[in-house]
Structure formats: C-alpha cells, structure tokens
Amino acid sequence: ISHICLSISANFDAFGFYGLLFAMFSIVCLGSSVWGHHMFTVGLDVKTAVFFSSVTMIIGVPTGIKVFTWLYMLLNSSVNASDPVLWWVVSFIVLFTFGGVTGIVLSACV
C-alpha cells in the first residue's frame, strides 16, 4: 500500500524517511509478539488474557502511523477519482481500519 500511495501521489516521501522507518521498524519488532493478538480466546487465565490484550493495543500504534501516512499521501495526490487503483487503496484502508477497531474493542473487553 505504501508503494502504491507513493506512486500515485508522486511524492518522494510521506512524513519523511524516518517516519516510515519508525513505523515499519516498530511493526517488525512487535512481530515476535504479534501472534499474541491472534491467540485471544475464551478460557485463558487473567495474566495471559492481559498479555494478549496489551499486545493487541500496542500493535495499533505503528499501524495507525502507517494508515495516517497512506491517507496523507492520497489527500495530497492529483489522481483521478475514477481510477480503480485509488478505490482499491481506499477500500483496503477502510477494511484495514475496521479490522483494527474491532481488534481494539476485543482487546478492551478483558
């Protein structure tokens, strides 16, 4: 998505090299624990459920940075509104955000 947004917006970078680098590095570093938010099931003890909930909430920070970066690049582009690639990217961002919000709601119920 980042490459598509960069190519259709004709920008050199969105929030700068270090903004994207921070977001991608954070997602990679949390990758060792990201499986935790997929393992959220009923019947876990309290400590394990709190761990899975925390991992789910923490992974939302760099993911949110990426989403706002994509939106920033799209809003500053001069792409035609009838371009199918634009609608595919916007649809992906909407579904990605909806999935993230449902994950945060699920993790907050502990």
C-alpha positions as CSV (number, residue, x, y, z in Angstrom):
1,I,0.0,0.0,0.0
2,S,2.9,2.4,0.8
3,H,4.4,1.9,-2.6
4,I,1.0,2.3,-4.4
5,C,0.3,5.5,-2.4
6,L,3.8,6.9,-3.2
7,S,3.5,6.1,-6.9
8,I,0.0,7.7,-7.4
9,S,0.8,10.7,-5.2
10,A,4.1,11.5,-7.0
11,N,5.7,12.3,-3.6
12,F,9.2,11.5,-2.7
13,D,8.2,10.5,0.8
14,A,5.2,11.0,3.1
15,F,6.2,12.1,6.6
16,G,9.8,11.7,5.8
17,F,12.1,8.7,5.7
18,Y,12.3,8.4,9.5
19,G,8.6,8.4,10.0
20,L,8.0,5.4,7.7
21,L,11.2,3.8,9.1
22,F,9.9,4.1,12.6
23,A,6.5,2.6,11.8
24,M,8.0,-0.3,9.8
25,F,10.7,-1.0,12.4
26,S,8.1,-0.9,15.2
27,I,5.9,-3.4,13.4
28,V,8.9,-5.7,12.8
29,C,10.0,-5.5,16.4
30,L,6.5,-6.3,17.6
31,G,6.3,-9.1,15.1
32,S,7.6,-11.6,17.6
33,S,4.6,-10.8,19.8
34,V,2.0,-10.1,17.2
35,W,0.9,-13.7,17.2
36,G,-0.5,-12.9,20.6
37,H,-3.4,-10.8,19.4
38,H,-4.5,-13.7,17.2
39,M,-4.4,-16.1,20.1
40,F,-7.1,-14.2,22.1
41,T,-9.5,-16.9,23.1
42,V,-12.0,-17.6,25.8
43,G,-10.9,-19.6,28.9
44,L,-7.4,-18.1,29.4
45,D,-6.2,-17.1,32.8
46,V,-6.1,-13.4,33.7
47,K,-2.3,-12.9,33.1
48,T,-2.4,-14.4,29.7
49,A,-5.5,-12.5,28.6
50,V,-4.0,-9.2,29.8
51,F,-0.8,-10.0,27.8
52,F,-2.8,-10.7,24.6
53,S,-4.9,-7.6,25.1
54,S,-1.8,-5.5,25.7
55,V,-0.1,-6.8,22.5
56,T,-3.2,-6.0,20.5
57,M,-3.3,-2.4,21.8
58,I,0.4,-1.9,21.3
59,I,0.5,-3.0,17.7
60,G,-2.2,-0.4,16.9
61,V,0.3,2.5,17.4
62,P,2.7,1.9,14.4
63,T,-0.2,0.6,12.4
64,G,-2.1,3.9,12.9
65,I,1.0,5.7,11.8
66,K,1.0,3.8,8.6
67,V,-2.7,4.4,8.0
68,F,-2.4,8.2,8.5
69,T,0.7,8.2,6.2
70,W,-1.3,6.5,3.5
71,L,-4.2,8.9,3.9
72,Y,-1.8,11.9,3.9
73,M,-0.3,10.7,0.6
74,L,-3.7,10.1,-1.0
75,L,-5.1,13.5,0.0
76,N,-2.0,15.3,-1.5
77,S,-2.2,13.5,-4.8
78,S,-3.7,14.6,-8.1
79,V,-5.1,11.2,-9.0
80,N,-8.4,11.0,-10.8
81,A,-11.3,10.0,-8.6
82,S,-12.4,7.3,-11.1
83,D,-9.1,5.5,-11.0
84,P,-9.7,1.9,-9.9
85,V,-6.4,1.8,-8.1
86,L,-7.4,4.7,-5.9
87,W,-10.7,2.9,-5.0
88,W,-8.8,-0.3,-4.2
89,V,-6.5,1.5,-1.9
90,V,-9.3,3.4,-0.2
91,S,-11.3,0.2,0.2
92,F,-8.2,-1.5,1.7
93,I,-7.7,1.3,4.2
94,V,-11.3,1.3,5.3
95,L,-11.3,-2.5,5.8
96,F,-7.9,-2.4,7.5
97,T,-9.2,0.3,9.9
98,F,-12.4,-1.6,10.6
99,G,-10.4,-4.7,11.4
100,G,-8.1,-2.7,13.7
101,V,-11.0,-1.1,15.5
102,T,-12.7,-4.5,16.1
103,G,-9.4,-5.8,17.4
104,I,-9.1,-2.9,19.9
105,V,-12.7,-3.4,21.0
106,L,-12.0,-7.1,21.5
107,S,-8.8,-6.4,23.5
108,A,-10.5,-3.8,25.7
109,C,-13.2,-6.3,26.9
110,V,-10.8,-8.0,29.3
